[in-house]
């Protein structure tokens, strides 16, 4: 077994690590599991933070384009669609699953539209306190759709319910904290510079994404993605079709079902450079986020241009700019991820 503290390989019968003298007691092993839990949750929280900031980079631009039409309800729905689509892609990008990324973008966008519709209908007659509650409902609805994406492939009603509820709670808390933070920033800095005007929405989006994925990630770790210990040490058996799958697979290669057993880390031939591997995953996530930004922002630009008959030339210019910047970032982050992967696979 590998020591949880220093990763030195030891025999399965060892009671102490031969390198750092860590005792392989139940208490110490529990601490190592807690560290793994924290890493899982923080990874999703950080992904939500970055994704929320990227989404709220585009939302003020969208709001400015729609402000001249003076139709607040449609503006809220469009903002919800854009923000929900971005936040819904997190799980798919972390798992490097294009299918789950698209499903998350679509369902997250639908949830954002539903939340924006409800908020827009309630907002004109709302007091400040009611506006805060409205924001909880706005992003709670979007979060519920995103939680559904997270748990739907599990095919278990209890896990799906937990996914939806955790998404509602995380999204609602994030929306509430976001509007409070934004109001406090506006009050604290009545005389704002250009960079403040641009950065305040990023803070709001980051808080929303972090809160949503902290709660949802916690639910995923301890309930939704909980797996039973592997019985057969050579394969993962699919519960639905009984097919034998390699130990490093998450889904059955025959029927696509979620594999409900977890292989021990010692059997997965993990690379020795764990920190570099995590950094490689960060760059891989950022490259996928760049690609998702091209798709989501480009789709919204096209839809808004068609619905509101905007200047087609300016819409094309905006689309080209988004594509060029997004593709450049995609190449940059993919290259960095591949460089680290090449080094760690030596």
N, C-alpha and C positions, 0 to 999 in steps of 0.2 A: 504494500500500500504506500501511497505517497503521503508524506507528512503534510497536514493542513497548514502548518506554519511556514516551513521552508521548502516544501515540495521535494524533499530528498526521498528517493525510493527506499523503502524498508520491507522486510519480510512480513508476511501476513500474520505471523505469530508474535511480532515485536510488540513490546509494551511501552517502549520509549523510542523516540527518534534518535538514530545514531549520530545525527549531525547537530541538532539543536536541543536535544534532550526533552522535547515536549512529550508529556505523558499522554498515551492514547486512551484516556479515560472518557467515559460518557460525557462528563461535563465539558472537557476540552473539545471533544468532537462536536458537541452542541454549539459551542462558540463558533467553530468553523462553519457549521451549517447556517448560523445566524449571519455570518459575514456574506455567505453566498446569497442569502435572502435579501440582504441590504443592497448588494451589488445589483441584483435583478431589478429591484424597485427603483434604485437610483438611475439605472440605465434607461428605464422607461420614462422616468421623470425628466431626465436630461433630454431625451428624444422629444418629449412633449414640449419642453421649454423651447428648443430650437425650432421645432415645427410651428409652434404658436407664434413665435417672433417672425418667421418667414411669412406666415399667413397674414399677420397684421401689418406687414410691410405693404402688401397689396391692397388690403381693405380700405385704408384712407384714399388710395388712388381711385378705387371703385366708388367710394362715397362721393368724392369730388366730381366724378363723371356723371353720377346720378342726381346730384344735388340740384341741378338746374331744372329738373323735371318736377321738383317739389311734390314727390309722391313718397312719403315716409314709409308706408307699409311695404312697398316693393323694394325700397332701399334696405330695410331691415332684413327682408327675405334674401336679397342678393348677398348681403354681408354674412348672413347665417350660412348660406350655401357655400361661400368661399371659405369661411373659417372652419365649418364642419368638415368640408372636403379635405382640407389640410390635416386637421387633427385626426381624422379617421384613417389616415394612411400609416400611422406610426407603427402599429403591430406588423403590418405587411412588410414595411421597410426593414424593421428589425429582424424579421424572419427571412428577409430577402425573397419574399414571395410576391411576384407580380400580381397573381390572381387575388390574393388577400389585400394588396395595396389598392387595386381597382375597386374591389368590393367596399373597402373602407372609405374610399373617396366618394363613391356613389351614395352609400347609406349615410355617411357622415354629412354629405351635402343635403340629402333629403331631411335629415334630422334638423340641420341648421335652418332649412326653409320653414319647417314646421314651427321651430322655436321663434324665428323671426316673425312669422305670421301671428302667432299668439301674442308676442310682445308688442307688435305694431298695433294690434287691435286694442290692447290694454293701455298702451303708453299715453295717448293724448289726455286722458283724465287722471293720470297717476301723480301722486305726491312723490317727493324724493324717496321716502321709505318704500312706497309701492314700486318705484322704479327699480330699487335694489332687489325686491322680491321678484319683479318681472325678469331681471337679468338672471336670477337663479333659475327661473322657469325656462327662459330662453335657452341657456346653454345646458341646463339639465336635460331638456328634450334631445338636444343634439348629442349629448353624452350618452343617453340611453341607446340611441341608434348605434353609436360607436361601440358601446359595450356589447351590443348584439353581435356585431361583426367579430369581436374578440372571442365570443363563446359559441357561436352558431355551429362551427365545425365539430364541436364536442358531442353533439346529438343527445344531450341530456338536459331535460327540462330544468332541473335544479341549477345546473351550471349556467344555462342561458338566463334564468331569472337573476342569479347573482351578477352576471355580466351586465345586464340592463340596469339593475339597481345601483351597482357601483359606478356605472357610467353617469347615471342621473345625479348621484351624490357628488362625484368628482367634478362633473361639468357645472353643476349648480354652485358648488363652493367656489370654483374658479371664476365663474361669471360674477358672482357676488363680490369676491375679493378684487376682481379686476375693475369693476365700476367704482368701488370704494377707493382703490388706489388712484384711479384716474381723476376722481373728484378731488382727492387730497392734493395731487400734483398740480391741478389747475388752481387750487386755492393757495397752495404754498408758493407758486411761481406765477403771479398775475402778469408780470412782465417777462415774456418768454422769448428766447432766441429761436432761430430757425431749427437748430439741431434738437432743441427741446420739443418743438412741435412735431418733429419727425420721430423722436425716440419714445415719446409717451405711449403711442399705440403699440409699439414693440413690447414695452413693459407689460401692458395689459394682456397682449396675446401670450407672452411668455408665462405670466402668472396663471392664465386660464389653462394653457397646455400642461404646465407643471402640475397643477392641482388635479386636473382630470386624470392624467396618467400616473400620478402617485397613488390615487385611490384605486383606479382600475388595475394598475400594475400589482398592487398589494393583493387584490382579489384574485388576479391571475396566478400569482405565485402560491398562495395558500389554499386556493380552492379550485379555480377554473382549470388550471394546468397541472393540478396535482396528479401524480402518477404512482402506481404501485411498484414496489421493488421487482426487478427482473428475476424470474424463477429460472428460466433456461438461460444459461450464461453465454450461449452462442448466437441466439437469434431473438428478435422481437416478434411474438405471434400477434396477428391481427385478431381482435375480438369478433369482427364481422365476417371475415372470409377465411380465417385460420391460416393465412399466408405467412410464411417465414420471411422476415425482413432483416437487413443488416442492423447492427446495434446503433449506428449513428443516425438512423432514419427517424423522423418524427411522424410521418404519414405512411400508410400502406401503399406500396408501389403497384398493387393490383386493383384495389377498390378506392383508394384515396382517404380511407377512414383514419382518424387520429389513433395513433398507437398509444395505448394506455399504460405501458410499462416503461420504466426508466432504467437505463443501463448504468452501472457504476462508472465513475470517472476513470478508474484504473483500467477499464476494458476498452476505452475509446481512443487510446493512443494520442492523447492531447499533446500539443507542442510544448516544448520547455519554456518558451518565451510568452508567458501568460499575459504580461502587461503589454507587450508589443502586439499580441493578438487582439487585445481589447482596443488598442489604438487603431489597429487595422479595421476593426468592426466600426469604430467611430467614423473613419474616412469612408468606409463602404456605405454607412447610413447617410452621410452627407451627400455622397454621389447620387444615391437614390432620391434623396430629398430634392436635389437639383432637378432630376428628371421629372419628379412629381410636380414641381413648381411650373415647369414648362407645360405639362399637360393640363393642370388645373387652371392656372392663370390664362393660358391660351384658350381653353374652352370657355371660360367666363368672358373673355374679351370678345370672342365670336358671338356668344349668346347675347351679350349686351348690345353689340353693334347691330345685330339683326332685329332685336326687339325694339330698340329706340332709334333705329335708322341713323346711327352716328356716321360721321364722315368716314367712308371706307378707307381712304388713304391714311388718315391718322390711325385708324384701327389696325391697318396692316403694318404701319411703322411700329406701333406698340407691340404687336405680335412678334415682329422680327427682333426687336430689342430684347424681349423676354426670352426668346429662343436662343439668341446668341449668348446672352449672359448665363442662362441656365446651362447650355451645352458646354460653355467654357468651364464653369464650375464642376460640371459632371466629369469632364476629362481630367481636371486637376485632382479632384478627390479620388477618382478611380485609379489614377496613376500612383498616388501616394499609398492607397490601400494595396495595390499590386506590388509595389516595391517592398513594403513590409512583409507581405505574404511570401515573396520570393526569398527574403532573408530568413524568415522563421521556418521555411520548409527545407532549408539546406541540411 
